[in-house]
Amino acid sequence: MGLPTARESDVIAELRGRALVDLVRPCLPVDIEVDRPANAWPLVGPGLIARQAGTLEAILTLIPLDREADATVLVRSLYEHAVTFAWLAADPGEERLSRWVRSDRRQRLEIDDDSRQVGAPLLVPEAREQYEQTVESLPSDMPNRRQRAEVADAHWGETISGLETGTPMSFRGLYATAYRHHSSIAHPSDLGLNRVAVDLEDGRTRVQLEKRDPEARGPFGLATVIFGLALLVAAESLGWPTRASIEAVFDRYQERQQ
């Protein structure tokens, strides 16, 4: 018979996603002492996985609310954390971690600059001076998201099962299909209004609160794929969870022909 319906796919995605998050729970919390960027990976790596686990749980919570648009926005955030994690994990030494720190400090300064223009500074002078010194002392920021994706694919392509370089099932492919493609939903675009606008038979258009098309597949399964790839990288770079446990989740909760 045919493929599972959209609703059945949602059930599979939710079971898979919650099972993936459950793989992370025994590994956290973890207490780390960091004295400089070169030693920060034991903090940054688990931290990025923890953020992704929380985002995936939030995405899954939106399934019964039929909030596909909001879930799509969260998928973009999930992807950005996953690709940054994979880029750092490919070479988690001082050079990349310093670039990650510099990007963070520069962005904080830019936010403070903007806030000061409206009379609401966010940084105290001491913190601002420290961030300025950090930005000045470090050579460069992180590469952009697409470049991070390409570097991650080049490093992990032959190691991670399920990562198919040059296809949609790669970090570079997901950059196009999950991050760029969904930008129209994240931003106030004409295309994004399709989620709350319905064409009527008399030529008019009705604006309403989002009502998900019961035949349309949402971003929920895609979210589990992104997090699954990040966990496979974690299995190699952090040592947890195990690759076998991750693959077992996907084997258990996969869409089969009916």
Secondary structure, 3 states (H helix, E strand, C coil): CCCCCHHHHHHHHHHHHHHHHHHHHHHCCCCCCCCCHHHCHHHHHHHHHHHHHHHHHHHHHCCCCCCHHHHHHHHHHHHHHHHHHHHHHHCCCHHHHHHHHHHHHHHHHHHHHHHHHCCCCCCCHHHHHHHHHHHHHCCCCCCCHHHHHHHHHHHHCCCCCCCCCCCCCCHHHHHHHHHHCCHHHHCCCCHHHHHCEEECCCCCEEECCCCCCCCCCCCHHHHHHHHHHHHHHHHHHCCCCCHHHHHHHHHHCCCCCC
